Structure formats: C-alpha cells, structure tokens
C-alpha cells in the first residue's frame, strides 16, 4: 500500500502529469508547454505525493502513443472516490464511447437515466480529472458542434482529429447522436 504518487513526463505534444493513489488514477493533465504547468495542474494532492515515474511507466508509454496518434486502450484502475454518484455515472458512460467516435451530451444523459440533463452532464464532464482516459473530448452537442472542453476547443479538435484519422470512422456529426 502506498500514499499518493505522481510523475510528470514529456511527450511530442508537451508535458503531461499523472497523480495516483493505492486505489488507482486520481488525476491526469493534458499536454502543456512546461513541466511546471503540468505539475501545477495536478493540484494540491501533488504536494503530498512522492515522485514515482517507474510506477506509471506503462501508462506514460500508452499516453505518448495516444498523443502520437495511435489507438490505445486505457484499462487502468481509477480512483473516483472524490466524485459524486452522478459524476461517476456520467464518466462511466463516457468511457463507453468508442475510439474515433463521438456522442452527444444528450446521449450521455440518456445513458445515466437522466434525459433532459445534458447541461448537468456538461458540468460533470467539466470536472473530469482524467481527460483522455475518461474521453470527455468525444462528447459533443446534439448538432455536432464541439461544445466546451477543459483543455480548450483547440485541444478537443486536435484529439478528435487524431482519433478520426487513426480510426477511419465516420465524421463527428454523423456519430454525435448515435444511440
């Protein structure tokens, strides 16, 4: 059993940070221009954590591959203990969206048995501590427009473009409302 652990590493897209507990992954940053920025974005938990790059080696390699445009699975254990029950359900439904495809906020709301709660789904996704692993970038508005993204719309476009190119799937708008 161990306490909090973290690592910050460089990818071709920038610096990424990972924070984990004995239960699983707690936090992940998207690629940022500096190591310091990625470290800061891991939050206060990093102040109580021990740097442990070896512990996350497999995940760092998979994230590098993903950011380089390769299809990658993330079967990692997650520590979502700080989330509400609704957030966990939204995040679990989001993880059902296949690589290279998108779904709408309304689709997610239906998956969690809260039709009409698309706005609440958006709020839950905005608090996603594990972007890419919980692929909230794959959630778009019902009309196919991107909606928001914590990492910024350019990052969302970038991730979706990479996935679409790799997966060879249908366009974003065509998959947005798939049931």
Secondary structure by P-SEA (a helix, b strand, c coil): ccccccccccccccbbbbbbccccccccccccccaaaaaaaccccccccccccccaaaaaaaaaaaaaccccccccccccccccaaaaaaaaaaaaccccccccaaaaaaaaccccaaaaaaaaaaacccccccccccccccccccccccccaaaaaaaaaaaaaaacccccccccccc
